[in-house]
Amino acid sequence: MDSPDHVEEKRSPSYGGDSLDVSRNKLSAIFENPLGGIPREQLMKDVDDFCAKFDLMQYNDTIRKGALVAQSPHAVQNMDELTDQEKLYLEREHTHKWSQPKTLYYLVRQTSRLPFGEQETTHV
């Protein structure tokens, strides 16, 4: 049976680096931004088409902003399309990841109990 070192050794040359490089390459491929290579004009056209197809034109501006933020999350502060207030909200979301309303935590806690409670009532 191969040792873990031997298995890692087999994988490394195919990626052209050590085991750390293999992990980085795999993560880059897995977490690559699907909107990253789309030109801005095409992205906005895609959003417009999506909104038209699903009757969401009243939300078109908001979805456009969301697409721009999703495409370039690190450039939020430089986006002219976003208001200062929106930029503040997005910055706060980044710096205070766990700062949510208590009601949200309560809701998640209560709904996470539902499947178990349903199973108990259906099997009795």
Z-matrix of the N, CA and C atoms (Angstrom, degrees):
N
C 1 1.463
C 2 1.522 1 109.31
N 3 1.326 2 116.77 1 138.97
C 4 1.460 3 120.83 2 -178.55
C 5 1.516 4 110.85 3 -72.97
N 6 1.307 5 115.62 4 143.20
C 7 1.459 6 119.65 5 174.48
C 8 1.526 7 108.21 6 -80.50
N 9 1.345 8 118.00 7 159.86
C 10 1.471 9 119.99 8 178.68
C 11 1.524 10 112.49 9 -56.92
N 12 1.353 11 116.50 10 -34.41
C 13 1.461 12 119.17 11 178.77
C 14 1.518 13 110.90 12 -64.40
N 15 1.325 14 115.40 13 -39.74
C 16 1.450 15 120.05 14 -178.44
C 17 1.534 16 110.64 15 -67.68
N 18 1.306 17 117.05 16 -40.70
C 19 1.461 18 121.37 17 178.59
C 20 1.527 19 109.59 18 -63.68
N 21 1.326 20 116.85 19 -44.97
C 22 1.462 21 120.77 20 179.07
C 23 1.517 22 110.38 21 -62.05
N 24 1.315 23 115.91 22 -37.32
C 25 1.444 24 120.96 23 -179.84
C 26 1.531 25 110.28 24 -63.35
N 27 1.336 26 116.74 25 -37.35
C 28 1.461 27 120.85 26 178.58
C 29 1.524 28 111.06 27 -65.85
N 30 1.316 29 117.35 28 -38.69
C 31 1.460 30 121.26 29 -176.34
C 32 1.525 31 112.26 30 -75.23
N 33 1.309 32 116.89 31 -38.18
C 34 1.459 33 121.11 32 -171.80
C 35 1.517 34 114.61 33 -57.07
N 36 1.345 35 120.09 34 -47.38
C 37 1.459 36 118.20 35 -177.20
C 38 1.528 37 113.37 36 -61.14
N 39 1.330 38 118.35 37 -32.36
C 40 1.459 39 119.33 38 -178.79
C 41 1.535 40 111.24 39 -66.55
N 42 1.314 41 117.15 40 -23.10
C 43 1.454 42 120.90 41 177.64
C 44 1.522 43 111.98 42 -100.71
N 45 1.294 44 116.26 43 -4.81
C 46 1.452 45 120.11 44 175.84
C 47 1.508 46 114.75 45 73.39
N 48 1.334 47 118.37 46 30.87
C 49 1.449 48 118.54 47 179.61
C 50 1.502 49 111.77 48 -167.29
N 51 1.320 50 114.89 49 -173.66
C 52 1.456 51 118.57 50 179.42
C 53 1.522 52 110.39 51 -79.57
N 54 1.331 53 117.37 52 -178.51
C 55 1.464 54 120.93 53 -175.32
C 56 1.526 55 111.79 54 -63.21
N 57 1.335 56 117.76 55 -31.31
C 58 1.459 57 120.27 56 177.97
C 59 1.523 58 110.28 57 -66.33
N 60 1.335 59 116.80 58 -40.47
C 61 1.458 60 120.53 59 177.17
C 62 1.519 61 111.29 60 -64.62
N 63 1.327 62 116.58 61 -37.56
C 64 1.458 63 120.47 62 178.57
C 65 1.523 64 109.08 63 -59.97
N 66 1.308 65 117.37 64 -46.73
C 67 1.458 66 120.98 65 180.00
C 68 1.524 67 111.29 66 -62.18
N 69 1.305 68 116.68 67 -43.14
C 70 1.468 69 120.01 68 179.90
C 71 1.525 70 110.91 69 -64.50
N 72 1.330 71 116.89 70 -42.30
C 73 1.466 72 119.88 71 179.50
C 74 1.518 73 110.88 72 -63.38
N 75 1.316 74 116.46 73 -43.15
C 76 1.462 75 119.62 74 179.94
C 77 1.525 76 110.76 75 -64.24
N 78 1.328 77 116.23 76 -44.08
C 79 1.462 78 119.65 77 179.99
C 80 1.520 79 111.38 78 -64.44
N 81 1.323 80 117.35 79 -39.48
C 82 1.459 81 120.25 80 178.78
C 83 1.517 82 110.41 81 -61.89
N 84 1.327 83 116.53 82 -41.10
C 85 1.463 84 120.04 83 179.69
C 86 1.521 85 110.88 84 -68.71
N 87 1.319 86 117.08 85 -39.24
C 88 1.461 87 120.81 86 -177.99
C 89 1.518 88 111.38 87 -70.74
N 90 1.314 89 117.27 88 -42.44
C 91 1.459 90 121.31 89 -173.10
C 92 1.528 91 113.74 90 -101.81
N 93 1.291 92 118.01 91 20.05
C 94 1.457 93 120.56 92 178.88
C 95 1.531 94 109.33 93 -64.84
N 96 1.309 95 116.68 94 136.12
C 97 1.460 96 121.87 95 -178.79
C 98 1.527 97 108.94 96 -69.83
N 99 1.326 98 117.91 97 116.71
C 100 1.464 99 120.03 98 -178.09
C 101 1.530 100 113.56 99 -66.23
N 102 1.331 101 117.74 100 -18.14
C 103 1.458 102 120.82 101 178.43
C 104 1.524 103 112.41 102 -94.19
N 105 1.332 104 117.00 103 -5.27
C 106 1.454 105 122.13 104 -172.87
C 107 1.514 106 115.67 105 -57.83
N 108 1.301 107 118.74 106 -39.43
C 109 1.461 108 120.43 107 -175.03
C 110 1.518 109 114.59 108 -94.87
N 111 1.304 110 117.74 109 2.98
C 112 1.464 111 120.95 110 -177.27
C 113 1.528 112 109.60 111 -85.75
N 114 1.335 113 117.66 112 126.42
C 115 1.473 114 119.30 113 176.39
C 116 1.528 115 110.84 114 -61.19
N 117 1.302 116 116.12 115 148.79
C 118 1.467 117 122.23 116 -175.96
C 119 1.534 118 112.57 117 -54.85
N 120 1.334 119 116.82 118 -44.75
C 121 1.458 120 120.77 119 -178.85
C 122 1.531 121 110.74 120 -61.56
N 123 1.326 122 116.53 121 -41.38
C 124 1.460 123 120.81 122 179.57
C 125 1.530 124 110.36 123 -67.46
N 126 1.329 125 116.86 124 -40.10
C 127 1.467 126 121.07 125 178.49
C 128 1.529 127 110.49 126 -60.61
N 129 1.334 128 116.90 127 -45.04
C 130 1.461 129 120.41 128 -179.83
C 131 1.535 130 110.86 129 -66.46
N 132 1.335 131 117.28 130 -37.09
C 133 1.463 132 120.95 131 176.45
C 134 1.528 133 109.94 132 -64.47
N 135 1.337 134 116.68 133 -42.20
C 136 1.466 135 120.74 134 178.62
C 137 1.531 136 111.05 135 -61.93
N 138 1.328 137 116.49 136 -41.17
C 139 1.472 138 120.40 137 178.17
C 140 1.523 139 109.75 138 -63.97
N 141 1.325 140 117.05 139 -45.44
C 142 1.467 141 120.28 140 179.33
C 143 1.529 142 111.29 141 -60.49
N 144 1.335 143 116.21 142 -43.41
C 145 1.471 144 120.41 143 178.62
C 146 1.527 145 111.05 144 -62.94
N 147 1.324 146 116.18 145 -42.69
C 148 1.462 147 121.40 146 179.31
C 149 1.529 148 110.65 147 -60.94
N 150 1.326 149 115.71 148 -47.71
C 151 1.470 150 120.41 149 -179.05
C 152 1.530 151 110.93 150 -63.26
N 153 1.323 152 116.92 151 -40.12
C 154 1.462 153 120.22 152 178.99
C 155 1.528 154 110.69 153 -66.72
N 156 1.317 155 116.55 154 -42.54
C 157 1.468 156 121.20 155 -177.26
C 158 1.526 157 111.62 156 -63.87
N 159 1.325 158 117.11 157 -39.38
C 160 1.459 159 121.17 158 -175.26
C 161 1.525 160 113.51 159 -104.95
N 162 1.322 161 117.10 160 18.02
C 163 1.468 162 122.97 161 177.06
C 164 1.534 163 111.83 162 54.60
N 165 1.326 164 115.36 163 50.57
C 166 1.465 165 121.77 164 -179.27
C 167 1.532 166 111.69 165 -119.11
N 168 1.318 167 116.73 166 24.77
C 169 1.465 168 119.24 167 -174.83
C 170 1.530 169 112.67 168 -60.77
N 171 1.335 170 118.20 169 -26.97
C 172 1.466 171 119.80 170 178.56
C 173 1.543 172 110.93 171 -67.43
N 174 1.336 173 117.56 172 -17.86
C 175 1.461 174 121.72 173 179.27
C 176 1.529 175 112.15 174 -107.20
N 177 1.318 176 117.10 175 10.06
C 178 1.455 177 121.66 176 -173.54
C 179 1.529 178 112.38 177 -55.35
N 180 1.329 179 118.49 178 -47.85
C 181 1.470 180 120.79 179 -178.65
C 182 1.525 181 111.49 180 -61.81
N 183 1.315 182 116.85 181 -41.35
C 184 1.462 183 120.93 182 -179.71
C 185 1.525 184 110.93 183 -66.87
N 186 1.323 185 116.62 184 -42.58
C 187 1.471 186 119.97 185 179.71
C 188 1.520 187 110.39 186 -68.18
N 189 1.319 188 117.90 187 -35.26
C 190 1.474 189 120.88 188 175.42
C 191 1.540 190 110.22 189 -60.76
N 192 1.330 191 115.90 190 -45.76
C 193 1.469 192 119.49 191 178.79
C 194 1.524 193 110.52 192 -61.76
N 195 1.335 194 116.08 193 -42.75
C 196 1.458 195 120.20 194 178.94
C 197 1.516 196 112.27 195 -61.56
N 198 1.321 197 116.44 196 -40.10
C 199 1.468 198 120.16 197 178.49
C 200 1.526 199 111.02 198 -65.06
N 201 1.323 200 116.76 199 -40.79
C 202 1.468 201 119.81 200 178.35
C 203 1.520 202 111.62 201 -64.61
N 204 1.333 203 116.33 202 -41.38
C 205 1.467 204 120.30 203 178.85
C 206 1.527 205 109.83 204 -66.87
N 207 1.328 206 117.06 205 -41.52
C 208 1.464 207 120.50 206 179.19
C 209 1.526 208 111.28 207 -65.04
N 210 1.313 209 116.75 208 -34.41
C 211 1.462 210 120.57 209 -179.79
C 212 1.522 211 111.66 210 -72.12
N 213 1.330 212 117.18 211 -39.19
C 214 1.472 213 121.54 212 -176.81
C 215 1.520 214 110.51 213 -135.92
N 216 1.344 215 117.96 214 70.59
C 217 1.463 216 119.70 215 -175.41
C 218 1.529 217 114.25 216 -63.43
N 219 1.324 218 117.33 217 -22.31
C 220 1.468 219 119.16 218 -178.31
C 221 1.534 220 112.39 219 -87.43
N 222 1.328 221 116.83 220 -5.50
C 223 1.462 222 120.46 221 -178.52
C 224 1.521 223 112.45 222 -108.74
N 225 1.317 224 117.27 223 19.89
C 226 1.465 225 121.92 224 -175.88
C 227 1.524 226 112.32 225 -56.43
N 228 1.319 227 117.46 226 -42.79
C 229 1.465 228 120.83 227 -175.81
C 230 1.526 229 112.52 228 -66.54
N 231 1.334 230 117.07 229 -18.56
C 232 1.467 231 120.50 230 -178.94
C 233 1.527 232 113.25 231 -99.61
N 234 1.315 233 117.95 232 5.23
C 235 1.469 234 121.21 233 -177.81
C 236 1.520 235 110.48 234 -86.44
N 237 1.334 236 115.43 235 117.77
C 238 1.464 237 121.01 236 179.24
C 239 1.524 238 112.09 237 -69.83
N 240 1.337 239 116.99 238 -23.37
C 241 1.463 240 121.27 239 -178.02
C 242 1.528 241 112.82 240 -69.45
N 243 1.323 242 117.29 241 -22.98
C 244 1.460 243 121.84 242 -178.22
C 245 1.521 244 110.88 243 -91.53
N 246 1.331 245 115.51 244 141.42
C 247 1.466 246 119.76 245 174.99
C 248 1.533 247 108.73 246 -76.43
N 249 1.308 248 116.03 247 164.89
C 250 1.464 249 120.14 248 177.20
C 251 1.529 250 110.81 249 -60.38
N 252 1.328 251 116.19 250 -38.41
C 253 1.468 252 120.80 251 179.11
C 254 1.532 253 110.94 252 -63.45
N 255 1.323 254 116.93 253 -43.10
C 256 1.468 255 120.82 254 178.58
C 257 1.528 256 110.85 255 -63.81
N 258 1.311 257 116.06 256 -39.47
C 259 1.469 258 120.05 257 177.58
C 260 1.529 259 110.81 258 -63.37
N 261 1.338 260 115.95 259 -40.14
C 262 1.466 261 120.06 260 177.17
C 263 1.530 262 111.47 261 -63.01
N 264 1.324 263 116.47 262 -44.08
C 265 1.465 264 120.17 263 178.87
C 266 1.522 265 111.16 264 -61.09
N 267 1.330 266 116.44 265 -43.97
C 268 1.466 267 119.92 266 -179.69
C 269 1.532 268 111.39 267 -66.84
N 270 1.314 269 116.35 268 -37.95
C 271 1.475 270 120.02 269 177.57
C 272 1.527 271 110.10 270 -65.30
N 273 1.317 272 116.81 271 -43.27
C 274 1.460 273 120.67 272 179.03
C 275 1.527 274 111.13 273 -63.58
N 276 1.307 275 116.30 274 -38.77
C 277 1.457 276 119.74 275 178.09
C 278 1.528 277 110.70 276 -61.16
N 279 1.310 278 116.17 277 -34.46
C 280 1.469 279 120.95 278 178.91
C 281 1.531 280 111.91 279 -76.04
N 282 1.324 281 117.50 280 -40.63
C 283 1.468 282 120.62 281 -175.39
C 284 1.524 283 113.89 282 -86.61
N 285 1.325 284 117.98 283 -19.57
C 286 1.469 285 122.30 284 -179.39
C 287 1.528 286 109.59 285 -128.99
N 288 1.325 287 116.24 286 67.18
C 289 1.459 288 121.61 287 -172.81
C 290 1.523 289 113.89 288 -58.16
N 291 1.299 290 117.50 289 -32.05
C 292 1.465 291 120.43 290 -175.06
C 293 1.519 292 112.57 291 -103.43
N 294 1.309 293 117.70 292 14.64
C 295 1.459 294 121.79 293 -179.96
C 296 1.527 295 108.97 294 -91.64
N 297 1.321 296 115.75 295 85.78
C 298 1.459 297 122.14 296 -179.37
C 299 1.533 298 108.51 297 -122.69
N 300 1.305 299 116.97 298 159.17
C 301 1.477 300 118.80 299 176.94
C 302 1.524 301 110.49 300 -62.43
N 303 1.319 302 115.88 301 143.55
C 304 1.475 303 120.55 302 -179.84
C 305 1.523 304 111.24 303 -59.04
N 306 1.320 305 116.02 304 -31.23
C 307 1.465 306 120.16 305 179.52
C 308 1.532 307 110.82 306 -61.17
N 309 1.323 308 117.30 307 -36.21
C 310 1.460 309 120.49 308 179.21
C 311 1.525 310 110.55 309 -64.38
N 312 1.333 311 117.39 310 -44.51
C 313 1.461 312 120.47 311 178.43
C 314 1.532 313 110.67 312 -63.31
N 315 1.318 314 116.35 313 -39.67
C 316 1.460 315 120.72 314 178.11
C 317 1.530 316 110.18 315 -62.37
N 318 1.319 317 116.56 316 -44.95
C 319 1.459 318 121.50 317 179.99
C 320 1.527 319 111.33 318 -61.42
N 321 1.316 320 117.01 319 -45.98
C 322 1.474 321 121.13 320 179.09
C 323 1.517 322 110.32 321 -62.12
N 324 1.301 323 116.65 322 -42.89
C 325 1.465 324 120.37 323 -179.69
C 326 1.532 325 110.82 324 -62.95
N 327 1.318 326 115.89 325 -44.89
C 328 1.467 327 119.65 326 -178.70
C 329 1.529 328 111.36 327 -66.90
N 330 1.305 329 117.49 328 -42.52
C 331 1.463 330 119.58 329 -178.38
C 332 1.518 331 112.06 330 -72.39
N 333 1.315 332 117.78 331 -25.76
C 334 1.472 333 119.19 332 178.05
C 335 1.529 334 110.75 333 -70.47
N 336 1.285 335 117.24 334 -18.04
C 337 1.464 336 121.15 335 178.16
C 338 1.531 337 112.17 336 -84.81
N 339 1.300 338 118.47 337 -17.62
C 340 1.463 339 122.09 338 -173.44
C 341 1.527 340 114.73 339 -57.10
N 342 1.326 341 120.30 340 -52.49
C 343 1.472 342 117.96 341 -176.92
C 344 1.519 343 112.89 342 -58.70
N 345 1.322 344 117.47 343 -39.30
C 346 1.450 345 120.30 344 -179.80
C 347 1.528 346 110.09 345 -66.64
N 348 1.315 347 116.37 346 -42.66
C 349 1.458 348 120.26 347 178.93
C 350 1.513 349 112.18 348 -64.73
N 351 1.328 350 116.79 349 -37.93
C 352 1.463 351 120.41 350 178.07
C 353 1.521 352 110.71 351 -65.21
N 354 1.318 353 116.81 352 -39.91
C 355 1.465 354 120.28 353 -179.86
C 356 1.522 355 110.73 354 -63.67
N 357 1.335 356 116.07 355 -40.13
C 358 1.467 357 118.97 356 -179.91
C 359 1.524 358 111.38 357 -63.83
N 360 1.330 359 117.30 358 -41.07
C 361 1.445 360 119.67 359 -176.18
C 362 1.517 361 112.13 360 -74.90
N 363 1.329 362 118.86 361 -30.15
C 364 1.464 363 120.03 362 -177.48
C 365 1.522 364 111.87 363 -80.86
N 366 1.328 365 118.53 364 -21.96
C 367 1.455 366 120.40 365 -177.44
C 368 1.517 367 112.86 366 -97.06
N 369 1.292 368 118.29 367 0.66
C 370 1.465 369 120.86 368 -177.90
C 371 1.500 370 110.80 369 -88.06
